[in-house]
Amino acid sequence: QVQLVESGGGLVQAGESLRLSCVASGRTFTTYDMGWFRQAPGKEREFVAVISWIGGRTKYTDSVKGRFTVSRDNAKNTVFLQMNSLKPEDTAVYYCAADRQRGSLNTGIRDYDYWGQGTQVTVSS
């Protein structure tokens, strides 16, 4: 069992940055790929980024490539999402999630086994 708690969301202006954190409980954090997803009002939850269990491989959705960076600190059971050059269309609730299929870099919601409660990111124009 893994419990995930996100933090770092907030209200920023377009062009600014935020850094989201997700802290995981449990001793098996290092065996999970960790993903970030987001859900805007009235829209389905969508994939944003994923980092492999060791941390050497990442994958991003096209709309955030070059602006967002996912990283992890396994010693602290924490995964991060650095978001730069934020746009109003990035406004959403952001969720971190854990995938036991380590190394798969999955992008589908159903591939993930554990989810956090989400943190709100609002970008004003």
C-alpha positions in Angstrom: 0.0 0.0 0.0 1.3 3.5 -0.9 -0.2 6.8 0.2 0.6 9.9 -1.8 0.3 13.5 -0.7 0.7 16.3 -3.2 1.6 19.9 -2.3 2.9 23.1 -4.0 -0.1 24.2 -6.0 -1.4 27.7 -6.0 -2.4 30.8 -8.0 0.2 32.3 -10.4 0.3 34.5 -13.4 1.1 33.3 -16.9 4.8 32.9 -17.4 5.5 32.1 -13.8 6.7 28.9 -12.2 5.5 26.4 -9.6 7.1 23.3 -8.2 4.8 20.5 -7.1 5.8 17.8 -4.7 4.4 14.4 -4.0 5.5 12.5 -0.9 4.9 8.8 -0.7 4.5 6.6 2.4 5.8 3.1 2.5 9.2 1.5 1.9 8.6 0.4 -1.7 8.5 3.8 -3.3 11.6 3.0 -5.3 9.9 0.2 -7.1 7.2 2.4 -8.7 7.2 4.5 -11.7 5.7 7.8 -10.7 3.3 9.8 -12.9 1.7 13.2 -12.9 -1.8 13.8 -14.3 -4.1 16.7 -14.3 -7.8 17.4 -14.6 -9.3 20.7 -15.7 -12.9 21.6 -15.0 -15.3 19.7 -17.3 -12.5 17.7 -18.8 -11.1 14.2 -18.4 -8.0 13.5 -16.4 -5.0 13.5 -18.6 -1.4 12.4 -18.5 1.3 15.0 -17.9 4.6 13.3 -17.1 6.1 10.1 -15.8 9.5 9.1 -14.4 10.9 5.6 -14.1 11.5 3.9 -10.8 15.2 4.5 -11.0 14.8 8.0 -12.3 16.8 7.8 -15.5 13.9 7.9 -18.0 11.0 10.3 -18.4 8.1 10.9 -20.7 5.9 14.0 -21.2 2.8 15.0 -23.0 3.5 17.2 -25.9 1.9 20.3 -24.5 4.4 20.5 -21.6 7.6 19.4 -23.2 10.3 22.0 -22.7 8.4 23.6 -19.9 7.8 20.9 -17.2 10.4 18.7 -15.6 9.7 15.6 -13.6 12.3 14.3 -11.1 12.4 12.2 -8.0 14.4 11.8 -4.8 14.1 8.2 -3.7 15.9 8.9 -0.4 13.1 11.2 0.5 10.3 9.2 -1.1 9.4 12.3 -3.1 8.6 13.1 -6.8 8.6 16.6 -8.1 7.0 18.4 -11.1 8.8 21.7 -11.9 6.5 23.8 -14.1 7.9 26.8 -15.9 6.4 29.2 -18.3 2.9 28.4 -17.1 0.0 29.1 -19.3 -3.7 29.6 -18.4 -4.5 26.2 -20.1 -2.3 24.5 -17.5 -5.0 25.3 -14.9 -6.1 22.1 -13.4 -6.0 19.8 -10.3 -2.7 18.0 -10.5 -2.4 14.4 -9.2 0.5 12.2 -8.7 0.2 8.4 -9.1 2.2 5.3 -8.6 2.5 2.5 -11.1 3.8 -1.0 -10.0 4.8 -1.8 -13.6 8.1 -0.2 -13.1 10.0 0.8 -16.2 6.9 0.9 -18.3 6.5 4.7 -18.4 2.7 4.2 -18.8 0.5 7.1 -19.7 -2.9 5.6 -19.1 -4.9 6.3 -16.0 -5.9 2.7 -15.6 -2.2 1.7 -15.4 -1.7 3.4 -12.1 -2.4 1.7 -8.8 -2.3 4.5 -6.2 -3.3 8.2 -6.4 -2.9 11.3 -4.4 -5.7 13.7 -3.5 -4.6 16.4 -5.9 -3.4 19.9 -5.7 -5.0 22.9 -7.5 -2.9 24.9 -9.9 -4.5 28.1 -11.3 -2.8 30.2 -13.9 -4.2 33.7 -14.6 -3.7 35.5 -17.9 
